[in-house]
C-alpha cells in the first residue's frame, strides 16, 4: 500500500508545508516536536512524496541511535539524495580528501607500508565507527587528527555544500527533511545551527526557496531556537500534531484497509488511536486489513 493511500488527515500540517514551498508562508523552517508514535515520520514521508511529485529537489535523512552522522557525513548524505550533479564542488573536494592520506605528525616521518596479508583479525574489535566520517577513520590509521585539521576539512566542505545548496534553491523550492532530531549528535546539531539555520535567519534572501523541516521528540541535543524572539518570522513551531478526525479514521479502516467494522467498534478504536497513527496501523494489521 502506497504512502498516499495509507496516509489520512494531518491536513493542517501539510497545508503549512505546502504554503512554505509555494512561497505563501514567510517561515522557512518547520520545527515539529511531538512524542513517540504520533506520526512524525509518516508525515515527513508524505512531504517527501509531495515534493517528488511536484519535482522539487528533496532529501530526507533520519537520525537514529544507530545512525548519528558527523557534519561531513550528513552533508554527503544530503548531497547524494538531492542529486550529486547539483554539488560538483562539494563532491570534488569530498573525493579529494578521501584520496589523500593525512600528513604525518611532526618528526615522525612518512608512514610506511604494512603487509597485513598474514594477519588474523578474528579477535579484532571495532567500536564507535557507525556514523563517523571516513576522514576521521583514515586519520586514525596514523594518528588522531588535530583540531585544526578537522576544522579545516569541515570549513572547506561546508562552504562548498552551502554555496551549492543556495544555488539549487535560488529559483525553485528545495526541501530538507530531518527526522529523529532527538538523536542528532551534539556536534551535528551545532553545525546545522551555525552553518545553515542561523545564516538562513540572518540573510533569508540569500537562501532562495530552501525549506527545512525538523521533526523529533522534545528531548535531546536537537537544534534550539533561543531566544525565540530572534527566530520569529523564520521558524514555524509545532509542539504537537493535530488529532485525527473520526471520519478519517473510519475512511482508513473501512475503505483503505477493507475492514467491516460496526460504528460502535469504530468509535471505540477512535478513542484509542486518534493521536497515535502507529497504533492505528497496528490495529488494522491485527484485524486482518489488507495492506
Buried (B, 14 or more C-beta within 10 A) or exposed (E): EEEEEBBBBBEEBBEBBBBBBEEEBEBBBBBBBBEEBBBBBBBBBBBBBBBEEBEBBBBBBBBEEEBBBBBBBBBBBBBEBBEEEBBEBBBEBBEEBEEEEBBEEEEEEEBEEEEEEEEEEEEEEEEEEEBBBBBBEBBEEBEEBEEEBBEEBBEBBBBBBBEBBBBBBEEEBBBBBBBBBBBBBEBBBBBBBEBBBBBBBEEBEEBBBBBBBBBBBEEBBBBEBEEEEEBEEBBBBBEEBBEBBEEBBBBBBBEBBEBEBEEEEBEEBBEEBBBBBBBBBEBBEEBEBEE
